[in-house]
Amino acid sequence: MTEPQDPQQEQTVKKSRNPLRRLYDWVLSWANHPFGSVALCVLAFAESSFFPIPPDVLQIALSIERPKRSFFYALISAVFSAVGALFGWFIGCALWAWLEPVFVPHIISQANIDTVKHAFDTWGFWALFAAAFTPIPFKVFTITAGMMKMFIPTFLLASLIGRSMRFFIVASLLYFFGAKVKGFIDRWFGPLTVVLLVLILLGFYAIKYLL
């Protein structure tokens, strides 16, 4: 008679069979690699246009290993994410006719593209800023921005501001609180960024209409 498998062990086995989980674990494995910083550059670039795992994962792991370099890792994430966003813009603007069968529906759904187009029509700069700052899939916005030929200086400004705020908030938490804040970031970072974004937008609204 086969003994019942431990629930935690069974969950671990299920995770190991999940391709996305294996990809996540592979990204984390670079935290202890001599070329971890280079891997973060590549990851931040790729996530802005086609890769599913956000750079926060590796940035957090690297920062826990070397807390004094937290802001350096945030800078890497922000800069290379913005450069990757520009590549996503190029995909949408110049390569979409050839790459659409590859991206839709395997990487991006047509429904998400239509939703993002509507967001750009309604909010413009702020739609891209929100995607850059929050856990919303950024690649959908960068590629769609290219499809709609969004003005590049505006595009880069929104990307840099949103991405920098996101990654430097993570760096600040890790620099001052260390590894003990990792669980908090993993669990609550998404909702907290949404709340903070709403507060920022309300602040701009107040400045524009109430002062």
C-alpha positions as CSV (number, residue, x, y, z in Angstrom):
1,M,0.0,0.0,0.0
2,T,1.4,3.4,-1.0
3,E,1.8,5.9,1.8
4,P,-0.1,9.2,1.3
5,Q,2.2,12.0,0.0
6,D,2.9,14.9,2.2
7,P,0.7,17.9,1.0
8,Q,3.6,20.3,1.0
9,Q,5.8,17.8,-0.9
10,E,2.9,17.3,-3.4
11,Q,2.6,21.1,-3.9
12,T,6.3,21.3,-4.5
13,V,6.1,18.6,-7.2
14,K,3.2,20.4,-8.8
15,K,5.1,23.6,-8.9
16,S,8.2,21.8,-10.4
17,R,6.0,20.6,-13.3
18,N,4.7,24.1,-14.0
19,P,6.8,25.6,-16.8
20,L,6.3,29.1,-15.5
21,R,7.4,28.1,-12.0
22,R,10.5,26.4,-13.5
23,L,11.2,29.7,-15.4
24,Y,10.7,31.6,-12.2
25,D,13.2,29.4,-10.3
26,W,15.7,29.7,-13.1
27,V,15.6,33.4,-12.9
28,L,16.1,33.2,-9.1
29,S,19.1,31.0,-9.6
30,W,21.0,33.9,-11.1
31,A,21.0,35.7,-7.7
32,N,24.1,33.7,-6.6
33,H,25.8,33.8,-10.0
34,P,28.9,36.1,-10.7
35,F,27.0,37.5,-13.6
36,G,23.8,38.2,-11.6
37,S,23.9,41.9,-12.5
38,V,24.2,41.1,-16.2
39,A,21.3,38.7,-15.9
40,L,19.2,41.5,-14.3
41,C,20.0,43.7,-17.3
42,V,18.8,41.1,-19.7
43,L,15.7,40.3,-17.7
44,A,14.7,43.9,-17.3
45,F,15.1,44.5,-21.0
46,A,13.3,41.3,-22.1
47,E,10.3,41.7,-19.6
48,S,9.3,45.0,-21.2
49,S,8.7,43.4,-24.6
50,F,8.2,39.6,-24.4
51,F,9.4,37.8,-21.3
52,P,6.8,36.8,-18.6
53,I,8.9,37.1,-15.4
54,P,9.3,40.6,-14.0
55,P,12.8,41.9,-13.0
56,D,11.6,42.5,-9.5
57,V,12.1,38.8,-8.7
58,L,15.9,38.9,-9.4
59,Q,16.3,42.4,-8.2
60,I,14.9,41.4,-4.8
61,A,17.1,38.3,-4.6
62,L,20.2,40.2,-5.5
63,S,19.5,43.0,-3.0
64,I,19.0,40.5,-0.2
65,E,22.4,39.0,-1.0
66,R,24.0,42.5,-1.2
67,P,21.8,45.1,0.5
68,K,24.2,48.0,0.0
69,R,23.9,47.6,-3.7
70,S,20.1,47.7,-3.7
71,F,19.9,51.1,-5.4
72,F,22.4,50.0,-8.0
73,Y,20.2,47.0,-8.9
74,A,17.2,49.4,-9.0
75,L,19.0,51.6,-11.4
76,I,19.8,48.6,-13.6
77,S,16.2,47.5,-13.6
78,A,14.9,51.0,-14.4
79,V,17.3,51.8,-17.2
80,F,17.3,48.5,-19.0
81,S,13.5,48.1,-18.6
82,A,13.1,51.5,-20.3
83,V,15.4,50.4,-23.1
84,G,13.5,47.2,-23.4
85,A,10.3,49.2,-23.6
86,L,11.7,51.1,-26.6
87,F,12.3,47.7,-28.2
88,G,8.7,46.8,-27.5
89,W,7.6,50.0,-29.1
90,F,9.7,49.1,-32.2
91,I,8.0,45.6,-32.3
92,G,4.6,47.2,-32.4
93,C,5.6,50.0,-34.8
94,A,7.7,48.1,-37.4
95,L,7.5,44.4,-36.8
96,W,4.0,43.7,-35.8
97,A,2.8,42.5,-39.2
98,W,5.4,39.7,-39.0
99,L,5.4,39.0,-35.3
100,E,1.6,39.1,-34.5
101,P,1.1,35.3,-35.1
102,V,3.9,34.7,-32.6
103,F,2.6,37.1,-29.9
104,V,-1.2,36.6,-30.3
105,P,-2.4,34.6,-28.4
106,H,0.8,33.0,-27.0
107,I,2.2,36.1,-25.3
108,I,-0.5,38.7,-25.6
109,S,-4.2,38.2,-26.1
110,Q,-6.1,40.3,-28.7
111,A,-8.6,41.3,-26.0
112,N,-5.8,42.8,-23.9
113,I,-4.5,44.7,-26.9
114,D,-7.9,46.2,-27.6
115,T,-8.3,47.1,-23.9
116,V,-4.9,48.9,-23.9
117,K,-5.7,50.8,-27.1
118,H,-8.8,52.1,-25.4
119,A,-6.7,53.1,-22.3
120,F,-4.2,55.0,-24.5
121,D,-7.1,56.8,-26.3
122,T,-8.5,57.8,-22.9
123,W,-5.5,58.4,-20.7
124,G,-2.4,58.6,-23.0
125,F,0.7,59.2,-20.9
126,W,-1.0,58.1,-17.7
127,A,-2.0,54.7,-19.1
128,L,1.7,53.9,-19.8
129,F,2.8,55.3,-16.5
130,A,0.3,53.1,-14.6
131,A,1.5,50.0,-16.5
132,A,5.2,50.9,-15.8
133,F,4.6,51.4,-12.1
134,T,2.1,48.7,-11.2
135,P,2.2,44.9,-11.9
136,I,0.1,45.3,-15.0
137,P,1.9,43.4,-17.9
138,F,4.1,46.2,-19.2
139,K,4.9,44.5,-22.5
140,V,1.2,44.8,-23.7
141,F,1.5,48.6,-23.3
142,T,4.9,49.0,-24.9
143,I,4.0,47.0,-28.0
144,T,0.6,48.6,-28.3
145,A,2.2,52.0,-27.9
146,G,4.3,51.2,-30.9
147,M,1.3,50.0,-32.9
148,M,-0.4,53.4,-32.2
149,K,2.9,55.2,-32.9
150,M,3.0,57.0,-29.5
151,F,5.4,60.0,-29.5
152,I,8.7,58.5,-28.4
153,P,9.9,61.2,-25.9
154,T,6.5,60.9,-24.1
155,F,6.8,57.2,-24.2
156,L,10.3,57.1,-22.7
157,L,9.4,59.7,-20.1
158,A,6.4,57.7,-18.8
159,S,8.4,54.5,-18.9
160,L,11.4,55.9,-17.0
161,I,9.4,57.6,-14.4
162,G,7.0,54.7,-13.7
163,R,9.7,52.0,-13.8
164,S,12.2,54.1,-11.7
165,M,9.5,54.7,-9.0
166,R,8.6,51.0,-8.9
167,F,12.2,49.6,-8.7
168,F,13.5,52.3,-6.3
169,I,10.6,51.7,-3.9
170,V,11.6,48.0,-3.8
171,A,15.3,49.0,-3.3
172,S,14.4,51.3,-0.5
173,L,12.5,48.7,1.4
174,L,15.3,46.2,1.0
175,Y,18.0,48.6,1.9
176,F,16.4,49.7,5.1
177,F,14.7,46.5,6.2
178,G,16.6,43.7,4.5
179,A,15.5,40.2,4.0
180,K,12.7,40.4,6.6
181,V,10.7,42.5,4.3
182,K,10.9,40.1,1.3
183,G,7.7,38.2,2.3
184,F,5.9,41.5,2.7
185,I,7.0,42.7,-0.8
186,D,6.1,39.3,-2.4
187,R,2.6,39.4,-0.9
188,W,1.5,43.0,-0.9
189,F,3.7,44.9,-3.5
190,G,1.0,44.6,-6.2
191,P,-1.9,46.1,-4.2
192,L,0.3,48.7,-2.6
193,T,1.5,50.0,-5.9
194,V,-2.1,50.3,-7.1
195,V,-3.0,52.2,-4.0
196,L,0.0,54.5,-4.3
197,L,-0.8,55.1,-8.0
198,V,-4.3,56.2,-7.1
199,L,-2.9,58.6,-4.4
200,I,-0.4,60.0,-7.0
201,L,-3.2,60.6,-9.6
202,L,-5.4,62.2,-6.9
203,G,-2.5,64.5,-6.0
204,F,-2.1,65.6,-9.6
205,Y,-5.9,66.1,-9.8
206,A,-5.9,68.2,-6.7
207,I,-3.0,70.4,-8.1
208,K,-4.7,70.8,-11.4
209,Y,-8.3,71.5,-10.4
210,L,-8.2,72.6,-6.7
211,L,-5.3,75.0,-6.5
